[in-house]
Amino acid sequence: MVSTHLLVFLLLCTVFVYHCHGACAEVDSDTEAVAGGGFKLGCISCKRRSEVEGSATVEWYFRGKGEADFVHIYTYNEEGPTIEHDHFMDRVDWNGSKRSNDIQDASIYLLNVTFNDTGTYRCFFYRILFYENYEYNTVVSKVVHLSVVAKATRGTASIVSEVMMYVSIIGLQVWLLIEMIYCYRKIAAAGEEALREAANAEYLAIASESKDNCAGVQVGE
């Protein structure tokens, strides 16, 4: 019976760790796209306190190579996506957080990449954090310098980003395993304590019953 309870508590502990300590890793975007193909413009901004509810609106801006000003190209909010510039019309898909207004991944996918897409991209998170007695507004921006080539090459930045991504994933899995082991040991210790208390109570009950039996024998004599 005790082992079954331990397994149930361990399962609940695992669920708690997954839900209350959601993982978010800020990985830099790739910066080299191949003409004629598709390309993911990565933009991730993790909240410092994952337990705080939040809501965010995302805007993307683009400055072409040799140009002076940024132009607004894309917006994503609770009403959905909006392509803001004719040059990117029907060529941008949302590739970020889904089924949540609490956006931490604002990545977009650029279709049919052309050499004219070379330049600097900036994404902005306009985030509202909901605390118990007030709301806190914050703005976070990320920059991606994109170059478009005729043939794919593997850049150092891409390799480093991929390595860091896998290191982050492995680190989070190790942390989760440590959390589970700690939770199991704590629950097991509580179960052992309960067993000791039950054994002590049973011993006292037997001792009391034996004492009463002895007293009855003496009275009978």
SULKA-V502528 format. One record per pair of residues at least 6 apart in sequence whose ideal C-beta (glycine too) atoms are under 8 Angstrom apart, sorted by the first residue. I is the first residue (numbers start at 1). J is the second residue. D is the distance in whole Angstrom. If there is no record, write none. Layout:
i j d
I J D
I J D
This chain:
i j d
2 191 5
2 194 8
2 195 7
5 191 7
6 184 7
6 187 6
6 188 6
6 191 6
9 183 8
9 187 5
10 180 7
10 183 7
10 184 5
10 187 6
13 179 8
13 180 7
13 183 4
13 184 7
13 187 7
14 180 6
14 183 8
17 176 6
17 179 5
17 180 7
17 183 7
18 176 8
20 50 8
20 51 7
21 50 7
21 176 8
21 179 7
22 50 5
23 172 5
24 44 7
24 46 4
24 47 7
24 50 7
24 104 5
25 44 7
25 46 7
25 165 7
25 168 4
25 169 7
25 172 7
26 44 5
26 45 7
26 46 5
27 42 7
27 44 6
27 161 6
27 164 6
27 165 5
27 168 7
28 42 7
28 157 7
28 161 5
28 164 8
29 40 7
29 41 6
29 42 3
29 43 7
29 107 8
29 142 8
29 144 5
29 161 8
30 39 7
30 40 7
30 42 7
30 157 8
30 158 5
30 161 7
31 144 6
31 145 6
31 146 6
31 147 6
31 155 7
31 157 6
31 158 7
32 146 8
32 147 6
32 148 8
32 149 6
32 152 7
32 153 7
32 155 6
32 158 7
33 39 4
33 110 7
33 113 5
33 117 7
33 146 6
33 147 7
33 148 5
33 149 7
34 113 7
34 148 7
34 149 6
34 150 7
34 151 7
34 152 5
35 113 6
35 114 6
35 115 6
35 148 5
35 149 7
35 150 6
36 112 7
36 113 7
36 114 8
37 112 8
37 113 6
38 109 6
38 110 7
38 111 5
38 112 7
38 113 7
39 109 7
39 110 5
39 113 5
39 146 8
40 95 6
40 107 6
40 108 8
40 109 5
40 110 8
41 60 8
41 107 6
41 108 5
41 109 8
41 110 6
41 121 6
41 123 8
41 144 6
41 146 7
42 107 5
42 144 7
43 58 8
43 60 8
43 96 7
43 105 7
43 106 4
43 107 6
43 108 8
43 123 4
43 142 5
43 144 7
44 104 6
44 105 5
44 106 7
44 107 7
44 142 8
45 104 6
45 106 7
45 125 5
45 127 8
45 140 4
45 142 7
46 104 6
47 54 6
47 102 8
47 104 6
47 127 8
47 129 7
52 129 5
52 130 7
52 131 7
53 102 7
53 129 7
53 130 5
54 102 5
54 127 6
54 128 6
54 129 5
54 130 7
55 78 7
55 101 4
55 102 6
55 127 7
55 128 5
55 130 7
56 101 7
56 102 7
56 103 4
56 104 8
56 106 8
56 125 5
56 126 6
56 127 4
56 128 7
57 75 7
57 76 7
57 77 4
57 78 8
57 103 8
57 125 8
57 126 5
58 74 8
58 75 7
58 76 4
58 77 7
58 96 7
58 103 6
58 106 4
58 123 6
58 124 7
58 125 6
58 126 8
59 72 7
59 74 7
59 75 5
59 76 8
59 123 7
59 124 5
59 126 7
60 72 8
60 73 5
60 74 4
60 75 8
60 106 8
60 108 6
60 121 6
60 122 7
60 123 5
60 124 8
61 70 4
61 71 7
61 72 6
61 73 6
61 121 7
61 122 5
61 123 8
61 124 8
62 70 7
62 71 6
62 73 5
62 85 7
62 88 8
62 119 6
62 120 7
62 121 5
62 122 8
63 69 7
63 70 5
63 71 7
63 119 5
63 120 5
63 122 8
64 116 7
64 118 7
64 119 4
65 118 5
65 119 5
67 119 7
70 120 8
70 122 6
71 85 6
72 84 5
72 85 7
73 83 7
73 84 5
73 85 4
73 87 7
73 88 5
73 92 7
74 81 7
74 82 7
74 83 6
74 84 6
74 85 8
74 88 7
74 92 6
74 108 6
75 81 7
75 82 5
75 84 6
76 82 8
76 94 6
76 96 7
76 103 7
76 106 7
78 101 5
81 92 8
81 93 8
81 94 5
83 89 6
83 90 7
83 91 8
83 92 6
87 116 7
88 110 8
90 111 8
91 110 6
91 111 5
91 112 6
92 108 5
92 109 7
92 110 6
92 111 7
93 108 7
93 109 4
93 111 7
94 108 6
94 109 8
95 107 4
95 108 6
95 109 4
96 103 6
96 105 4
96 106 5
96 107 5
96 108 7
97 103 5
97 104 6
97 105 5
97 106 7
103 125 7
103 127 8
106 123 5
106 125 6
106 142 8
108 123 8
110 117 7
113 148 6
114 148 7
115 148 5
117 146 7
117 148 6
118 146 6
118 147 6
118 148 5
119 145 8
119 146 6
120 143 6
120 144 7
120 145 5
120 146 7
121 143 7
121 144 4
121 145 8
121 146 6
122 141 6
122 142 7
122 143 5
122 144 8
123 141 7
123 142 5
123 144 8
124 139 6
124 140 7
124 141 5
125 138 8
125 139 7
125 140 4
125 141 7
126 137 8
126 139 6
127 137 7
127 138 5
127 139 7
127 140 7
128 135 6
128 136 7
128 137 6
129 135 7
129 136 4
129 137 8
129 138 7
